[in-house]
Amino acid sequence: MGGGGESRIIGRFGLGGEVGALVPVTNQYALTTGLASVTPTFHFVSRDSDRKFDPFVGGGLSLLYEKGTGIAVN
């Protein structure tokens, strides 16, 4: 389960994020694994454009957690 979103902040730049968890249901001894990430984005089409197609690029950092934590780049 999880969720996230993305919104433009200034001009063509935006910020997104997500959180999620993988909860085991069949193995009572398994650990819950989770993910949280923050992703800055750049949109190639301005906000004022009438175009329906809006290409963008994004990348950021993710935090993976279980017993310990780890950082990943996306």
C-alpha positions in Angstrom: 0.0 0.0 0.0 1.2 3.5 -0.6 0.6 6.8 -2.3 2.2 9.9 -3.6 1.8 13.0 -5.6 3.6 15.8 -7.6 2.9 19.5 -7.9 4.5 22.4 -9.7 6.1 24.9 -7.4 7.6 27.6 -9.5 7.4 27.9 -13.3 8.5 24.6 -14.8 9.9 23.1 -11.6 7.9 20.8 -9.3 8.3 18.6 -6.3 6.9 15.1 -5.8 7.0 12.5 -3.1 5.7 9.1 -2.2 5.5 6.7 0.7 4.7 3.0 0.7 4.9 -0.2 2.7 4.9 -3.9 1.8 3.2 -5.6 4.7 3.5 -9.4 4.7 0.2 -11.2 5.2 1.1 -14.9 4.9 4.4 -15.1 6.9 4.0 -13.9 10.4 7.8 -13.7 10.9 8.5 -11.5 7.8 9.3 -7.9 8.3 7.4 -4.9 6.9 9.5 -3.1 4.2 8.9 0.5 3.4 9.9 3.3 1.0 9.8 7.1 1.2 11.0 9.4 -1.6 11.3 13.0 -2.6 11.6 13.8 -6.3 12.2 17.2 -7.8 10.9 17.5 -11.4 11.3 19.7 -14.5 8.5 20.1 -17.0 9.4 20.9 -20.6 6.0 22.6 -21.3 5.0 25.8 -19.4 2.1 25.8 -17.0 0.2 28.3 -19.2 0.3 26.0 -22.3 -2.9 24.5 -23.7 -1.1 21.3 -24.6 -2.5 18.1 -23.1 0.9 16.3 -23.3 3.4 17.4 -20.6 6.8 15.7 -20.8 8.9 16.0 -17.7 12.0 14.5 -16.0 12.5 13.8 -12.4 15.0 12.3 -10.0 15.7 12.3 -6.3 16.4 10.4 -3.2 14.6 7.4 -1.7 14.8 6.0 1.8 14.4 2.3 2.1 13.6 0.9 5.5 13.2 -2.5 7.2 15.4 -3.3 10.2 17.8 -0.6 9.1 17.7 2.1 6.5 19.3 2.7 3.2 19.5 5.5 0.7 18.8 5.0 -3.0 18.9 7.4 -5.9 16.1 7.5 -8.4 
